[in-house]
Amino acid sequence: MTPDDAVAVTAQLGRPPRGQWTVVRRCACGLPMVIETAPALADGTPFPTLWWLTCRSLGKSIGRLEAGGWMAACNRRLAAEPDLAAALASATQAYAARRGQLPLPTNPRRGHPGGGGTPGGRVKCLHAHTAHQLVAGDNPVGAAVLAELGWVEPAVPCV
């Protein structure tokens, strides 16, 4: 992480990021696109999102999908398609394992493993699933979001 990354992520989020983090994916413009956050804040408060999407352009596009009811449709697909649900469960297990490998502060509090959903497999946040897909390449919900959007990384920086 560079000082320029900290400035860019702060501009992308509209506020300074919380906790410890590092850039794990950059966009075609070279700006941070996804950051990896520590599993807990310094005071031990759980921070369940391992991979956080910072790209404003993609974030806005995903927000339009969420506002349009796309998560409910995705949850219906997961309920109706056992193979899709199994692929998401596998990706979520790998996500939790990666998060579990990161060091905790000296005063950790327990929390769920995160990843944009619930332990039962219901999708709650398309942004988190998409960040997961951009980093690990194994999240079927994030892959479906990118396909639905026809996402192509912009050549012009978002900030």
HULINBEL-V421274 format. One line per field, one symbol per residue. psi: psi as a letter, one per 20 degrees, with the letter a starting at -180 (. if undefined). A space follows every 10 residues. Layout:
psi: ???
This chain:
psi: prhhgggggg gghjrqqqaq rqpipqrhii qphpqpqqiq rhjipqniog pppioggggg ghhhgghjjh gghghgghhi nhggghgggg hhghghgghi iqqqrimqqq rribjjarhi jpphohgghg ggghghjjoh ghghghghik pppqipqi.
